[in-house]
Amino acid sequence: MRRFLILLNITLIISSFLFCQDIESLFNQANSKLKIGELKSAESLLQQALDIDPSFAPARVGFSELWLRRGDLVKANEYATMAVRIDEDFRSWWDGLNDIRSKIQKGRMSVQKGKYDTAMQEYQSVAEKYPYFPEAQYYMGLTKFRQKDFEKAAFYFNEALNLYPDHQKSRKGLNNVKKRLRK
């Protein structure tokens, strides 16, 4: 019986080691895919990691970054919140997302007040810190559109689409710019 328990413990230790290697490998592959913009592949790998261990906080942060790259700050924040609930070490990522939201809100309020330069500074600071976040470019495009600088608006909408080709708001903004330029 004692021998059986020792073998069982050794088997559990080895399988847990292999399990950790597997999930880490999936996570590292997902990060590599994120860096080169292969978002669907990254999503699949992150989901595989979460299927193995739903409490693997780094995969939640990976999903958060994935949604940020897609321009969905709400979803990015949702996954960051889950990660922080699992592991407080990810609080700085969550704080960074809140900083983005704050700067976007300040920018939008500045646009409403006609303070376009201030708004552009807020959006630019987000774009510098998170160069893969298409919403910053989108909001710069909207600001230029409001100023009736349609060529600059088109530039920023195109920049957002270069970051994430499926960014529907930027595509719509670009279509509106094209209509204005035809008039």
N, C-alpha and C positions, 0 to 999 in steps of 0.2 A: 504494500500500500504506500509506504513511504517513497519507494522508487517511482511509483506512478505519479505521486504529487510533485516530485522533483521534475519529472519529464513534462508534466502539465505546465508547471511554472516556466520551464525553459521554453516550451512551445509558445506560451503566451508572450513571453519577453521577445522572442524572435519575431512573432507575428506582429506585435505592436511596433517593433522597430521597422519592419517592412512597411507597415501601414503608414507610419510617419514619413518614411522616405517617399512613398507613393503620393501622398497628399502634397508634400513639399514640392515634388517634381511637377505635379499638375499646376501648382501655384506659380512656380518659376516659369513654366512654359506659357502660362496665361499672361504673366507680366511681359514676357518677350513679345507675345502677340500684340499686347496693348501698345507697346513702344513703337511697333511698326505699323500700327493702325489696322490690324486685322481683328476688328471688334467681334465679329461673329465667332471666330475661332477662340478668342479669349473668353467670350461668354460661355461657350461650351465647356472649356477646361475649368473655368471657375465653378460652373454648375456641377461638374463631376467631383470637384473637391468638396463642395457642400453636400453632395449626395453621400460621400464617404463620412463626412463629419460636419453636421450643421452648425456646430459651435466653433468652427475654424474661423476665427475673426479676420485673419489676413485675406481670406477669400471674400468676406463681406466688404472689406476696404477695396479689394480689387473690383468688385461689382460697383462700388461707389465711384471709383475712377472711371469705369466703363460708362456709367450713366453721365458723368461729367463730360466725357468726351463726346457723348451724343447730345449734349446741351440740355440735359434734364436735371436741373439742380434739385428738384423735389425728390426724385428717385435716388440721386446721389446722396442726399442727406438721409433718406430713409435707411439705406444700407450702412452709412457711416454711424447712424444712431444704433443700429443693431450691433455693429462691431464694438462700439464703446460699451454697450451693455454687457458684452461678453468679456471685453478686455479694455480697461481704462488706458492702456498704453496708446490707444489710437485716438485719444482725445484731441491731440494737436491736428489731426486730419479733419476731424469734425469741426474744430474751431476755424480752420481754414475755409471750410465750406460756408460757415456762418459769416466770415469776413467777405466772401464773394457776394453772398445775399445782401449784406449791408451796403457794399459798394454799388451793387446794381440798383438797390432802392434809392440810394443817395443820387445816383446818376439820373434815374427816372424823375425824381423830384426836381432836380436841377433843370432837366429838359422842360418840365411843366412850367418852371419859373422863367424860362428863356435863358438860362445860364448854360449855354451849350458847351463852352470851353471847360467849365467845371465838370459837366457830365462826361465829356470826352476824357478828362483826366482820370475820373473814377474808373471808366471802362478800360482805359489803357493800363491802369495799374493791375486790373484783373488779368488782362491779356498778357502782361509781362510775367506775372506769377504763375499763370495757368495757360500757357500758349496753345494748348490743345482744346481749350474750352470755347466752342463756337459761339456761344451766346454773347461773349464780350464783343466779338466782331459784329454780330447781329445788332446789338444795341448801338454800336458806333454807326452802323449803317442807318439805323432808324433816326439817330440824332442828325446825321447829315441830310437825310430825307426831309426831316422837319425844317431844316434850314434851306431846303430847296437846292442843295448841292447834290444833284442827282448822280453826277459822275463819281463823286467820292462815296456816295451811298452804294452805288453799284460795286465799287471797289471793295468795300467792307462786306457786303453781302456775298460777294465772290470769295473773299477770304474765309468767311464762315463755311461756305460750301466746300472749299478746299480742305478744311479741317474735318468736316463731316458731310459728305455728299448728300446724305438723306435729311439734312436739316431743313425741314419743311417751311419754317418761318422765314428763313433766309431766301429760300426759293420763291416764296410768295413776295417777299420784299423786292427781290430782283425783278420779278415780273411787273410789279407796280412801277419800278424805276423805268423799265423799258417802255411801258405805256406813256409815262410822262415825257420821256425823251422823244417819242414819236410825234408828240403834239407840237 
